Amino acid sequence: CPHRAVVMIVGRRIISPSLFLLISGSCFRFISHRKLLWSATAFQISCGFAIRNRSSNMSSSLGRTRRRASPYFPSPVASSAAVSNISAETTEKETGAKSNGKRKLKGQKPSASTKKKKQAKVKVERTKSFEPKWWGTVINDGSEYPPVHTLILGTHPSIASLSKNEMYGHPLNAFWYLAGDAIGFRRSAAVSPTTGKPYVYYHDHLRYDDGHILEYSQQLERIVAKGFAMWDIVAECEREGSLDQDILEEKPNQIREFCEGTLNNIKESAVKRIVISNGTTGSKFFVKHFTEWFVDGRLCAASDDMSQRAFKTVMNKQRKANGDIASKEDNGVIEVVCLPGVSPAAAKFTYLEKRAAWEAGCFGPGLKDFEKWQSNKQQSTFDTPEKQQITTPKRERSPARKTPASSPKEPAFRILSSSIAKLAQENEWIDLDVSPQELRPSSTLTNGQCFNWMVVETEESPDAINSPRQSAWGTHDAQEWIGPLGDRVLSIKETPTTTLFRVLHGPTEGTKEYLQQYFRLETPLSPLYEEWSKADTRLKKIAAAIPGVRILRQAPLECMFSFICSSNNNIPRITKMLSSFRETYGSFMMDIPISSSAANDDDSLSIFSFPTLDSLANASEGDLRAMG
């Protein structure tokens, strides 16, 4: 019937009821088909709208129309009594028609085939996650490794991971690509089954070439050897497919016991951060099963926006229960970081966005903890559990590459002042005529704005191996530095009263004026310090501790490339990258003598100028990535 078509049109939202009323009312006088006219009028009356006949022809036409009772719409001219006396017989016929059309009736029992389909859909095999992966379960060579500082948690292994028996085993999962870019390897090529080519989504952005490809077992050993551990939030569950939102009837893993050391019989916990690898969805499962851990004040959300949003509710519960929220600076408090998901389903973020977030929230802090442990394990200053360290002979490592570095750990080589004094002996020390209040090279050259200066050590004895003390503001008790600057190689020395320099390579004429411009000595610093200290009490305290800090006037090209390399990096790595950059594309300037702390023998280090734009014209992206 036409009026049923009207119900289907509006019910399926092909057009809205209000739009249909407008159309039917506007076209009322132009409709000649009687049944369609009757249906349109009936629909408008049923919606509670009073339709006024617009002409006597329409009234007479309606009067001649043959009327039939309908269970859906009353007749346009029927009284309310007629509408209420619609026969039950007609209703039964209509409902019978629905039944014939395979529509379910109230109280009707499902057929046997429907039961089988429903049971087949509900019955899903329970899956279990992997055992925790850390160096104690992955590597068994008797060597010494750092305590676990970072625990990376997935939600539950996907079908691809379970079938391959590999964590993050899906070829489009970004985890192993991100870990490789941060730690120094490359995952084997993920080949598309349709095109037979590697997925461009990742491989156009990876830092390492095919020569750095490792298999899964080697990747696992490489990451756990740095103090990282991997596990899943959900120990077992029912799930149809691989999506986290389809997880049902889940049971969590003993994550708190692992972090507190009771699961692996470690006397003292060293976990500093828990990283949720599947974004906000994984965070919901973590909060669901470990809310009490938060409320106890033993967990805190990381300071980034994504983590703050993911754990806002549970941190409010912590504040309500304890009167304040915990901080990662508190003793024994573990920071929980929510990062963009590594799953292929997390397509909201690009690979580069994921890499930046993961290096800032996971691999960057974790590698710093590893370097700290590595540099201090001889002095036992790193808080390490006794049972977790295995004191057996260490594996032989390949000799370190002799590149400039300014990291806190023991250097691979040393530049000694006695050796530098033998270079260019005809060039004497020249005074820059600047007081320590106006310039302190110890706070200016090593604070992270330039990366071309190396510390020259004053040895107390031929067997001295200790490097000058370093901090966030550079090498405070160093007195001399050497480095390339433009077309010169200079040595700069800080004294209690002034700053001296000596030219080791390049023209000597005009060098003093060149350095005065480099250090911006034309701008007096003391009046600015005084003005800033009056405006800011905190700066007043800082200024007293680090006088003579200046912003350098660097060459624009070198400054730009240094800034690009500094993104999500630390000073030692930036220094190494720029050193390789100079060595590959720069011009050779001179060799300086160095002393190796490992073999106690003499060697030399080549100094190169910063490349020009012309020399960089033939550089390819692959070459630059190979240098780090």
Summary of the structure (lengths in Angstrom):
residues: 628
radius of gyration: 37.4
end to end distance: 74.1
largest distance: 123.8
contacts: 1771
relative contact order: 0.07
helix: 39%
strand: 14%
